[in-house]
Amino acid sequence: MGKGGSVSDGVMKKIVLSYTYVAIWIFLSFTVIVYNKYILDKKMYNWPFPISLTMIHMSFCATLAILLVRVFKFVEPVSMSREVYLSSVVPIGALYSLSLWLSNSAYIYLSVSFIQMLKALMPVAVYSIGVALKKENYKNDTMFNMLSISLGVGVAAYGEARFDTWGVILQLGAVAFEATRLVMIQILLNSKGISLNPITSLYYVAPCCLVFLSIPWILVEFPVLRENSSFQFDFMIFGTNSLCAFALNLAVFLLVGKTSALTMNVAGVVKDWLLIAFSWSVIKDTVTPINLFGYGLAFLGVAYYNHSKLQALKAKETQKKTPQADEEAGRLLEEREGDGSGRRNDQQN
């Protein structure tokens, strides 16, 4: 009884911890998105400088990562040659900087709810790029699923009350760059056996992002900021905002490391619905019935995609366990045959 109780207690503890990791990630992701919208929106804090905001985030994250790796020795740096760094980390850093820049820029033009609806296209982008780069196998049913997600997002866009073409272009660009970055991580880093946690990721990638972002910043935002002499850096606003961004990176590692990437995808759908509800009820963004119908279609497509991924993972695990079970059965059979022959020899003697 005690033994059975201890097993159930262990299972319950894992379930509680998993839900805790999910809740932490949803809360931090929710906070960063709403906080960025607050800072960048002209009707709120009115600081429409997405490149500068992204550079503040990267500077803060890079500084903390360097302190944790080099000063406090909290995390060991990854052994990486200059060739691997230039061929793998630098391209990923460039894609990450473009993704963050464009996604933050979209908050100036689009509502939080509509941005979350457009983000439903992420599985479509990842799968399409994966197929193009031969990291995913083309399947008709999966492509049909991707088309259903795209149709749902298209219907949501058609019903958007504050549709802004430039904002949509920015967000779609952010989705494309982020999807490419995810596929490149799989190709460039995982294929080389390099595994980065969020601290070492920021340690290597954040300085790259700063370098790449500095070019458009000097050309686009620096002249405007220099002329705007009335601006004073608010350490409370930007400090807490950057801290949330850093904590989100840690939460991503915690969630994926302790559960799975699939759990994060499912949690992301829950977070999107919460953000849509928050955007409509608190920020007072207009959410039309066509919006909800379109996103509902996309949501069903994403849910089916996640379900298919889960089934594929279960099938892979079953295939791994089958040879092990066969080996164990073979060993038991050999042991029994050995015992049987031993007994026969004893009886004959």
Secondary structure as UniProt FT lines:
FT   HELIX           2..40
FT   TURN            42..45
FT   HELIX           50..66
FT   HELIX           67..71
FT   HELIX           82..84
FT   HELIX           85..89
FT   HELIX           90..109
FT   HELIX           112..118
FT   HELIX           119..121
FT   HELIX           122..132
FT   TURN            133..134
FT   HELIX           140..158
FT   TURN            161..162
FT   HELIX           165..184
FT   HELIX           185..189
FT   HELIX           190..192
FT   HELIX           198..216
FT   HELIX           217..221
FT   HELIX           222..227
FT   TURN            229..230
FT   HELIX           235..258
FT   HELIX           261..281
FT   HELIX           289..348
//
